[in-house]
Amino acid sequence: MRNIIAHHSRLWNRSLAKQPMNIKGHRDKWLNTPFTDNQKKKPYGVITAMLYLCNAVYAENQIKAKILSLLDNSKDIPYGKLGFTGNWRSEPIWK
């Protein structure tokens, strides 16, 4: 994902080769519902996994607030095409 962004390619319509796995346990810090196949392929899966790792390393980080602020202030971004579908904001990691 970093290389796609660094080389000014489109991220919103990409399917990513590396896909996060659904982890077992830790539902209070992860997702109540597993990733859909689409969410695994899209940036949502990678962004959620990176957020989980950042929270595990330093719980007081500001990453989630910055991501949510970016999404809230950028109404022209096609969130659904990035994999942010359904009730993603209600998942424990995004609350």
Helices and strands as residue ranges (DSSP letters): H 2-6, H 37-41, H 43-57, H 63-73, G 79-82, G 88-90, G 92-94
